[in-house]
């Protein structure tokens, strides 16, 4: 509910110098406005423009020929309106906050270590954790050994030991110098020369590498970076690699010693050759898949390191870029800027995609059901880079047992991405008309799938947000039970009879992830994953198939037990089912009306909601006619005409 003190409202009116006064001699009486008129106009301005009216706008408002409906119609096509509508659903789903977990896939993050150069000077060297290398001593770890640097390199930590100079020959053999994408606009050129501005009027406020990425250890500006040779490779396709090493048997530990002796200078044993890679040595693998990091020695970060994000340390979630905060500081510096980690960089752009998508949906006045079902979306440079390399980096490890070593049917098909967006291009947004066969509005965007990590939480979020219904337990007593089917278990069925079938739509989207499990690799009923004579599934099946609902003939895909039809329809099926539900339109009307009235709705609003619902449906579930009707209603005018004294007393409740 908006409520402004009398002094504040008079202050707004006083911008014209005569609000609430009798009109001057000779003036048209129609120009005089009441305090209620000013309250109403101020509310309209805040809702449609995102700010209070200017002096000129108040002057126009007081003119005798001012047409309120025409003024509203014009603002409903302006930039403030779609932002206002988008905020309703960003807030309802809490998407602006983003998921709590850190997304730090090893295959796309360049961390760095500090070593000494041939003359004893300090050098940064960038590398990827887990990178396969043909040299045994550094395989799976940093590309320079303890013997060469005097240092050992723990996982996600700073180097340990007494640093010593690395001979130039060793440095040249193990590392290369690159002019990377975060420093140069023409990073793919053989000799990049066009620097990206990081300060001044041409600098991009949304692309600001942290200062540590712009300076060498001696604090001089960074011209080029040194990176391990394997990480600097530019191929798009590599070959599956196996070292051929025979794992050494663990020795009996001495009292107080580790359980197994490690090779000199290493914090971990040599990486074991992947079973799939050993069986398919030499077969091709996409360098953009996560598996290439640990199964190929031929794959790196691409030209100018474009497929990796830089970090300022060797820690698990290093800092990368600075982003504006949400705390206003004043006129000269509206928003502060804070260094963010690589994970925060990803999450920031996930939320921006959702906001941009919603903004378009409302500004173009599309059928609101597209919020769940649309195949289109919008990307800029960071998002295009994410969908090209960051998203595939979450697949595939456990999936290899089913022959899946890369994401073959992604929710966002990288082939649909624009080819002319560089990773640093934050200002250019382009529409992707069709993300792929499995795309479905907000439902398949990373910000939603990461925010709501489980199948049930995804289903519950959609149910409450778009049907305005909550799961409320019945009065049945919750008794001890071994019944795995929650749709019938006493005390659980009242909620789960609805929740489980809705959650089944997400059976093919991995939890805490966005990897899609294609039917040809993961059938709903898998004969290979049937129970054995002891009533158990094969070990590799347990992650994806549910022993409680499998039998001696086939294993059942996890989450699918409540409705195999829903599981087959996928997340896109959930979008269709929810959009066709009779509660969908009513919920949209209720949610938007409540937001504009600034208060919860009551039974006194039933007639208003009925009329607004008819308007919404008559116009094909488009929001602009609905919002127009709300703004012209007496209820909207009254909701903004409450005096500050009434507000403080709480009489408006």
SVG drawing of the C-alpha trace seen along z (x, -y; Angstrom):
<svg xmlns="http://www.w3.org/2000/svg" viewBox="-19 -37 87 101">
<polyline fill="none" stroke="black" stroke-width="0.4" points="0.0,0.0 1.3,-3.4 0.7,-6.1 2.3,-9.5 2.2,-12.1 0.2,-15.2 3.3,-17.4 4.9,-15.2 1.8,-15.3 1.4,-19.1 5.1,-19.4 4.4,-17.5 1.4,-19.7 3.3,-22.8 5.7,-22.2 3.0,-23.9 2.6,-26.6 -1.2,-26.6 -2.4,-23.0 -5.4,-22.8 -6.0,-26.6 -8.8,-28.3 -8.0,-29.0 -6.6,-32.4 -9.0,-34.9 -9.7,-34.0 -8.4,-30.5 -10.5,-27.5 -12.0,-25.9 -11.4,-22.4 -7.6,-23.0 -8.0,-22.9 -7.0,-19.6 -7.8,-18.1 -5.3,-16.5 -6.9,-13.1 -6.2,-13.9 -2.5,-14.5 -2.3,-11.3 -3.8,-9.4 -1.5,-11.0 1.6,-10.4 0.7,-6.7 0.2,-6.4 3.6,-7.9 5.4,-5.7 3.7,-2.6 4.2,-3.4 7.4,-5.5 9.1,-4.2 9.4,-7.7 7.3,-10.7 6.1,-13.2 8.3,-16.0 7.4,-19.7 6.5,-19.7 4.4,-16.6 2.4,-18.1 1.9,-21.3 0.5,-19.1 -1.7,-17.2 -3.3,-20.5 -4.2,-21.6 -8.0,-21.6 -7.5,-19.4 -5.5,-16.7 -6.7,-13.2 -6.0,-10.7 -6.8,-7.6 -4.6,-8.8 -1.8,-9.5 -2.1,-6.0 -2.2,-4.4 1.0,-6.1 2.9,-5.1 1.7,-1.5 4.0,-1.4 7.0,-3.0 9.9,-1.3 8.7,-1.7 5.6,0.5 7.3,3.8 9.9,3.3 7.1,2.9 5.3,6.1 8.6,8.1 9.3,7.1 6.0,8.8 7.2,12.2 10.9,11.8 9.8,11.1 7.2,13.9 9.8,16.5 12.6,14.7 14.8,14.9 16.7,11.6 18.4,13.2 19.7,16.2 20.6,19.6 22.7,20.0 25.2,22.5 28.5,21.7 28.7,22.7 32.4,23.2 32.9,25.9 36.6,26.7 36.5,27.0 35.7,23.3 37.5,21.5 41.1,20.4 42.7,20.1 46.3,18.9 49.4,19.5 52.3,17.2 55.8,18.5 59.2,17.0 60.5,16.3 64.1,16.9 65.4,13.7 63.6,14.2 60.7,11.9 57.2,12.9 54.9,14.3 51.2,15.3 50.5,18.6 46.9,19.5 45.6,23.1 42.6,25.3 42.1,27.7 42.0,31.3 43.5,30.7 44.9,33.9 48.5,33.6 50.7,36.1 53.5,35.5 53.0,37.8 54.3,35.5 51.9,32.7 49.0,34.7 45.7,33.5 47.4,30.6 49.4,27.4 51.6,27.6 54.9,26.8 56.2,29.4 57.6,29.0 61.1,29.7 60.8,26.8 59.2,24.2 60.1,25.3 56.4,25.3 53.5,27.7 50.1,26.8 47.1,27.9 43.6,28.1 41.8,24.8 44.6,23.1 47.8,21.1 51.1,22.7 53.1,24.2 56.9,24.2 60.0,22.1 59.7,20.6 62.7,20.8 63.2,19.4 61.9,21.4 64.4,21.7 63.3,20.0 63.5,23.2 61.1,24.9 58.8,21.9 58.7,21.9 58.1,25.7 55.2,25.7 53.5,22.4 52.6,19.9 51.8,16.2 48.3,15.1 46.5,11.8 43.1,12.8 39.6,11.8 39.2,9.9 41.9,7.5 41.6,7.2 38.6,6.6 40.4,8.4 41.6,11.3 41.2,13.8 43.7,12.0 47.3,13.4 48.6,10.3 45.8,8.6 46.3,4.8 42.8,3.3 42.5,2.9 39.2,3.0 38.6,-0.3 38.3,0.3 37.8,-3.4 36.6,-6.6 33.4,-7.3 33.8,-4.4 34.2,-1.8 31.4,0.7 30.1,0.5 29.0,4.1 32.3,5.4 35.0,4.5 37.6,7.1 38.8,6.9 42.0,4.9 44.1,8.0 43.3,9.3 44.5,6.0 47.9,5.8 51.0,8.0 52.5,8.9 54.7,5.7 51.5,3.7 52.3,2.7 49.4,3.0 49.0,6.5 49.7,6.7 49.5,10.4 49.0,13.4 51.0,16.6 49.0,19.8 49.7,23.5 50.2,24.8 47.4,27.4 44.9,24.7 45.9,22.5 45.0,25.0 42.4,23.8 40.9,27.0 37.1,27.6 37.5,31.4 40.1,33.5 40.8,37.2 40.0,39.3 43.2,39.9 44.5,42.6 47.9,42.4 48.3,46.2 49.6,45.9 49.0,48.9 47.8,47.6 50.4,48.3 49.3,50.3 48.9,48.3 51.6,49.0 50.9,49.8 51.0,46.4 53.4,45.7 51.9,44.4 50.7,40.8 51.4,40.9 48.9,40.6 47.1,43.7 49.1,43.8 52.4,42.3 51.9,39.5 54.3,38.6 56.8,36.0 55.2,32.5 51.7,33.7 48.7,33.3 46.7,35.9 47.5,39.2 47.9,39.3 44.5,39.1 43.1,42.5 42.3,43.0 38.6,42.8 37.1,46.2 35.1,44.8 38.2,43.1 40.3,46.2 37.7,48.2 37.5,45.5 41.1,44.1 41.5,41.9 37.8,41.4 36.8,37.7 35.3,35.6 34.0,32.1 36.3,29.7 33.3,27.8 32.1,30.7 33.1,30.9 34.5,34.4 37.2,33.1 39.0,31.7 39.6,35.1 39.4,37.3 41.5,35.5 44.9,33.8 44.1,31.9 41.5,29.5 42.0,26.0 40.2,22.7 40.1,21.7 41.4,18.7 42.2,15.9 41.0,18.2 37.5,17.2 35.8,20.3 37.1,19.8 36.6,17.3 39.6,15.9 40.0,15.9 42.4,13.9 43.7,16.8 43.9,20.6 40.9,20.8 37.8,22.7 35.7,19.6 38.1,16.8 37.1,13.2 36.7,12.2 34.6,9.1 33.1,6.1 29.4,5.5 27.1,2.7 25.6,3.2 22.0,2.3 22.9,-0.4 22.6,-3.9 25.4,-6.2 24.3,-9.6 24.0,-11.7 27.7,-11.6 28.0,-7.8 24.5,-6.3 25.6,-2.7 28.7,-1.3 30.7,1.6 31.8,4.7 34.2,7.4 32.3,10.6 33.4,14.3 33.2,16.3 30.1,18.0 28.4,14.6 29.2,13.5 27.3,16.5 24.3,16.0 24.1,12.2 23.6,12.9 21.1,15.7 18.9,13.2 19.3,10.7 18.1,13.2 14.9,13.8 14.3,10.0 15.0,9.4 12.7,12.2 9.9,10.9 10.4,7.4 9.9,8.4 6.9,10.5 5.2,7.5 6.4,4.8 5.3,6.8 2.1,7.6 2.4,11.4 0.0,14.1 1.0,14.4 1.1,18.2 4.4,17.7 6.0,17.0 6.0,20.8 6.0,22.1 8.0,19.7 10.9,21.1 12.5,17.7 14.9,15.9 17.6,13.2 21.3,13.3 24.3,11.0 28.0,11.8 28.3,13.3 25.2,15.4 26.2,16.6 29.6,17.7 27.7,19.4 25.4,21.4 28.3,22.3 30.7,23.5 29.5,22.9 26.2,24.8 27.7,27.9 30.3,27.9 27.8,29.4 27.7,32.6 28.7,35.4 30.2,37.6 27.7,40.1 26.0,40.1 29.0,41.8 27.8,45.2 24.9,44.7 27.2,43.8 26.6,40.0 29.8,38.0 28.4,34.6 25.0,32.9 23.4,34.1 20.0,32.5 20.6,29.3 17.7,27.1 19.4,24.3 21.0,25.5 24.3,23.7 23.8,23.9 21.0,21.3 23.3,18.7 24.4,15.6 27.9,16.0 28.9,12.4 28.8,11.9 32.1,11.7 32.3,12.7 32.8,9.1 29.8,7.7 27.3,7.0 25.5,4.2 24.3,6.0 21.2,8.2 19.9,10.4 16.8,12.4 17.1,16.2 13.8,17.1 14.1,20.8 16.3,22.2 15.6,25.8 13.0,28.5 13.0,28.8 12.9,25.0 9.9,23.7 9.9,20.0 11.2,19.4 10.8,23.1 14.0,24.2 16.2,21.2 19.2,21.8 18.1,19.2 14.9,21.1 16.4,24.6 19.3,23.6 17.2,21.6 14.8,24.6 17.1,27.5 14.8,30.5 12.0,31.8 9.5,31.1 10.7,27.6 10.4,26.7 6.9,28.1 5.9,26.3 7.3,23.0 5.3,23.1 2.1,24.3 2.1,21.5 3.3,18.7 1.1,19.4 -1.9,21.1 -1.9,19.2 -2.5,22.4 -0.5,23.7 0.1,27.1 -1.7,27.5 -1.5,30.8 -4.8,32.4 -5.9,33.5 -4.8,37.1 -2.5,38.4 1.1,38.9 1.8,42.4 5.0,44.5 5.0,46.0 7.2,47.9 5.1,46.8 7.5,45.2 4.6,43.8 3.9,40.4 0.7,40.0 -1.0,42.6 1.1,42.6 -1.2,41.6 -0.5,38.0 1.4,37.2 -1.1,37.9 -3.1,34.6 -0.2,32.6 1.8,35.2 -1.1,36.5 -0.8,33.2 2.8,32.5 4.3,35.8 2.6,35.8 3.7,32.2 7.2,33.0 7.3,35.9 7.5,33.3 11.1,32.6 12.2,36.2 14.4,35.6 16.1,32.5 18.8,33.3 18.3,32.0 20.6,29.0 21.4,28.8 20.0,28.2 21.3,31.3 18.6,33.0 18.4,36.8 17.4,37.8 15.0,40.8 17.3,42.7 19.9,42.8 17.6,42.8 14.2,44.5 11.5,44.1 11.6,47.9 15.1,49.2 15.5,52.9 19.2,52.7 18.4,51.3 16.0,54.0 16.4,55.5 18.5,58.6 17.7,61.7 18.6,59.9 16.1,57.1 18.9,54.5 19.6,52.4 23.0,52.5 25.2,50.0 25.5,47.5 21.7,47.3 21.0,46.0 21.7,42.4 19.1,42.1 16.7,45.0 14.6,45.5 14.8,48.9 11.6,48.3 9.5,48.3 11.6,50.6 11.0,54.3 12.5,57.4 11.6,56.3 12.8,52.7 14.1,49.7 11.9,46.6 13.5,43.2 13.7,41.2 10.8,38.8 8.6,40.5 6.7,43.0 3.7,40.7 3.1,40.1 5.0,41.7 3.1,39.5 4.2,36.3 7.8,37.5 7.6,38.2 6.1,34.7 9.0,33.1 9.3,29.5 7.6,28.2 4.6,30.4 4.4,28.7 4.2,25.4 1.3,26.4 -0.5,28.1 -0.2,25.1 -1.1,22.6 -4.3,24.5 -5.3,24.8 -8.5,22.8 -6.6,21.2 -3.8,19.8 -5.6,16.7 -7.4,16.1 -4.1,16.3 -2.4,13.8 -5.3,11.3 -5.1,11.7 -1.3,11.3 -1.1,8.3 -4.2,6.6 -2.8,7.1 0.5,5.6 -1.0,2.4 -3.4,1.9 -0.5,2.4 -2.4,4.7 -3.7,8.2 -7.1,8.8 -10.2,9.7 -13.7,11.0 -14.7,7.3 -12.6,7.4 -14.5,10.4 -16.6,8.3 -13.5,6.4 -11.6,9.6 -14.5,11.1 -14.6,8.0 -10.8,7.9 -10.7,11.6 -13.2,11.2 -11.1,8.4 -8.0,10.5 -9.5,13.5 -11.3,11.4 -7.9,10.0 -6.1,13.4 -4.4,13.3 -2.5,10.2 -1.4,8.0 -1.7,4.5 -5.5,4.4 -5.7,5.9 -3.3,3.3 -5.2,0.5 -8.4,1.7 -6.8,1.8 -5.4,-1.7 -8.8,-3.1 -10.7,-1.3 -12.1,-3.0 -10.3,-0.5 -6.9,-1.7 -7.8,-5.3 -9.1,-4.5 -6.0,-2.4 -3.8,-5.5 -6.0,-8.0 -5.3,-6.9 -4.0,-9.6 -0.9,-9.0 -2.9,-9.2 -5.2,-6.3 -2.1,-4.4 -0.4,-4.7 -3.6,-3.7 -3.9,-0.6 -7.5,-1.3 -6.8,-0.3 -6.4,3.4"/>
</svg>
